[in-house]
Each structure stands twice: as C-alpha cells, then as structure tokens.
C-alpha cells in the first residue's frame, strides 16, 4: 500500500498528471475545430509540459542542493531528460510556423522562471503577475499551437475560444491560490491575498458565466457542447466553493488538475 502511495505521489510530483491535463485540452481543441488527430502536437504538448513544469518546480532546488538530491528528485530528472528527447523529436515534426510560435511560448515560460534583468526577480515573483503568465502559456500551448499547426483560419471562433480557455485556466489557478494561501509569500500578491478568499470565490464564479455563454456566439455551434460545458461549470464551481487552506494537497494536485481530463472524456463518451 505504501509503495502504491509512493508511486502515486511520484506521478503527481513529476508533472505527469498535469501533462495529461494539457494533452486533454489539446484534444479538446482538435475536437472543437474538427481537426484530425495530430499526435505530433499532442505529444509535443505532453512532453513539453513535463519538462517545463519540472524545470520551474525543481531547477532552483536542484542547483541549491546538488549534493543532497534525493532519489525521487533524481528519478524526476531522468524522466524530464527522456521527456526532453520526446519534445525535441516532436518539435521537428511540427510546421515551421508552429515551431516559431512554440519558441515564443518557451520564452514566456523562461521569463516566468529565470531572472532576465540584473538584480530583478523572475516573473514568477512579480506581484500579481503569475496567474496571467501561466494562463497565457496554457492558452498558447493548448489552443494556439494546435490550430496554427493545422493551418486553421483564426476567425471569430478562435478569439472566443482564447477567452474561454483563459478563463478556464484562470479559475483553476484561483483554486490553487486559495489552497496555497497560508504558504504563499505575501509579496506574490496572489488574488486571494489581494481581495480575500470570499471575493476570490465570487470572482471565479462570475467568470464562469462568460465562459459558458460565449459558446452561444460561435459560428460552429454544437448543442451537445452546451451540456458538456454546463457539467464542467458546475463541477468547477463546486471545487471552487469548497476550496480552503485546510484541504489535502491532492485536492488540487490530483482532483482539480483532473478537470480538463474529465472535460475531454465527457466529449469522448458523448
């Protein structure tokens, strides 16, 4: 039992679970815009998420404690290395324009992680900026890259989906920020730190209204998607309402991060 628990914790800590969430959102994009399954962009996003997230989470720790790296961190480093090989292979299968845009997304991720200016902190520590950078990165990887790679015309539906996807990720991050409120550095100026937990929940619930009703403005309107999105909104609302600083780490690291996968599976089975 302990061994299963350790494997499950490794699955979460190594960012495999969040990579499945990104993969699910890429597949959702392909479904929404009727794009044939393209494994190169899907796995590029999957492996890229493992590499990017592990770099963000463990880079500073690995550099500060080179001689005291635990076996778990070494295994994560090995997994990240193999994932880097996978993302490099997939990168060369992409269209040139997609490669160019993906470099831009990478630059945004690096800005989030590394200090580019002397005597300045990285963007991750800029007051109030974190949630916007992460949301933009997710929109870029899960929506913009698949459409560009498939040469889809970026019309009204694209911009509507960009707003919807940004809101979805923004609300998901709000739940993380509520859970982490007791441990976050006050200088980060997260949304709950600025306006309080109650107002953060109200903000998240209000944002879900435009997320849902923007679907009606699509030119390629699918009625079944309204049902799927309603289930998603209700599920996300419940997770937001019941979030608090006393929740288990699995509340966000597994259950909340499973919501994009749940959304995609609803589409698959319907």
Buried (B, 14 or more C-beta within 10 A) or exposed (E): EEEEEEEEBBBBBBBBBBBBBBBBBBBBBBBBBEBEEBEBBBBBBBBBBBBBBBBBBBEEEBEEEEEEBEEEBEEBBEBBEEBBEBBEEBBEBBBEEBBEBBEEBBEBBBBBBBEEEEEEEBBBBBBEBBBBBBBBBBBBBBBBBBBBBBEBEEEEBBEBBBEBBBBBBBBBBBBBBBBBBEEBEEEBBBBBBEEEBEEBBEBBBEBBEEBBEBBEEBEEEBEEBBEBBEEBBEBBBEBBEEBEEEBEEEBBBBBBBBBBBBBBEBBEEE
